[in-house]
Each structure stands twice: as C-alpha cells, then as structure tokens.
Amino acid sequence: MLIDTHCHLDFPDFADERDDLIARAHAVGVQQMVTISTRVRKLENLLALTARYPSVFCSVGTHPNNAAEELDITADELVRLAESHEKIVAIGEAGLDYFYDTQKPEDQQTGFRRHIEAARRTQLPLVIHSRSADEDMAAILTEETGKGAFPFILHCFSAGQALAETGVALGGYVSFSGILTFPKSGELRDIAKTIPHDRLLVETDAPYLAPKRWRGKRNEPSYVVNTAEILAETLDVEFEEMARITTENALRVFSKMPRL
C-alpha cells in the first residue's frame, strides 16, 4: 500500500478522467490520496471530490502564490473549516515562494503564520510549500515552533540540506516527489539518505513533476510508485519496506485520516 500525500485532483487537467485515474491508482496499490487546497474559497470543489471518492481526502489553505487573494482569511476561519468536515485532514498548502515574483514576501509570510497558528491549534499537519526561501523558511519554522509545536510536512522537497535538517529537528516530515527520480537530482538523493526513516513521505504533486519513468507526461497519483521505487533504491531498502514505511508515516502525520 502507498499513499499519495500531495496531489491536485481538482485541477482541470483531470476533469475528463477522474474515475479512471482513481482506479489506476488503486490498481497499483495507491490506496489513499490527499488532494491539496490552493485557495480556501475553492474548498467546496475539494470536498465534492472527497464525497465522490472514499479514498480521497483533502486539506484547506492558501498557496503562497495566491497569498494576496486571501489575506482576509484568518486563523480562526482556517480552524473552523478544518474542524467542519471529517475528510479535511491537513492545513495548507501554505508557505513561501520567492522563485516567482508574483506575491509580496510580507503577504506570504502573513498568510503562512496564520496557517501555522491553525495547524498548532488543530494539530493537523501543515503542508508547506517552500521554494527559493530556505533561510526565511527555517527562521519562521524555528520561531513559530518556539511558541508551541505543530505537525508539518516539507512538501515536494527540493531545498538544501540545512532546511531538511531544520525541518527534521523541529519534528517535521520531508516529502519527496518525482524530482527525486530525475537524473540530475543526485544532491537531492543524497539529502534523502540523511532523513530518518520515520520522517519520509512520498507524493506526486500531480499534475506536475511526473517521475522519470513518465517524464514529460502529465503526472497522476499512480505514478507515486516510481518515486517510492527510487527512494527505496536510494536508501538501499526493499520497495515493499519503503511502501510500509511511508504509509505508516503518512497515517501518523495525517492523524485524522483513517486507514482504509
């Protein structure tokens, strides 16, 4: 069994074949999926998917590249929404993205801190997006953890060793996507070797970042198998053991999500 801990099944890329996509995931052992929110105001779309597919769960939050659109969303509102439905199992994705110059860093940081507060209060994991922002991300995580611990996931990890170490030291999980499988990702695979086994997760970030076996194609949850295979090879463990490790870790951090 595997769990795709981060995908975007509400995106229009999947509009015409969600039934088949979910069936393909189940056929290769991907038994549960978490479809991740990028705008709080589109939460109803995610909840509709979770109602249609028993194996699909979701989060609630605002992507940093949408931060300015939802600065009126408070931590109280995030908490209220997160507690309103049994299939909302996480907060986010939120964080910092300095790669694209579309949002003010201060707006991203304001939104990020509100999501952290919501994660702290609910003890649901915060799904963190961090790109080209390692120093600020480490500083905010360290400062906010000092106010009280909260579960979090460094999703689609492609940052440096220092942020990985900070995340693990603060109790976070590190999730690897198809990027791990790319031929030029040797440095990332070296970082993966340093992550404690009980903090490892796998994801697709579908429809983006298809792993090596399907590079250049639209990604989908079933392809998380290839990422888990490469992670197992990188860590010199059997694939079945890696599937067990990452599944147990996912069920631990997504504590509201039942084992199906």
Buried (B, 14 or more C-beta within 10 A) or exposed (E): BBBBBBBBBBBEBBEEEBEEBBEBBBEBBBBBBBBBBBBBEBBEBBBEBBEEBEBBBBBBBBBBBBBBBBEEBEBEBBBEBBBEBEBBBBBBBBBBBBEEEEBEBEBBBEBBBBBBBBBBBBEBBBBBBBBEBBEBBBEBBEEBBEEEEBBBBBBBBBBBEEBBBBBBEBBBBBBBBBBBBBEEBEEBBEBBEEBEEEBBBBBBBBBBBBBBBBBEEEBBBBBBBBBBBBBBBBBEBEBEEBBBBBBBBBBBBBEBBEEE
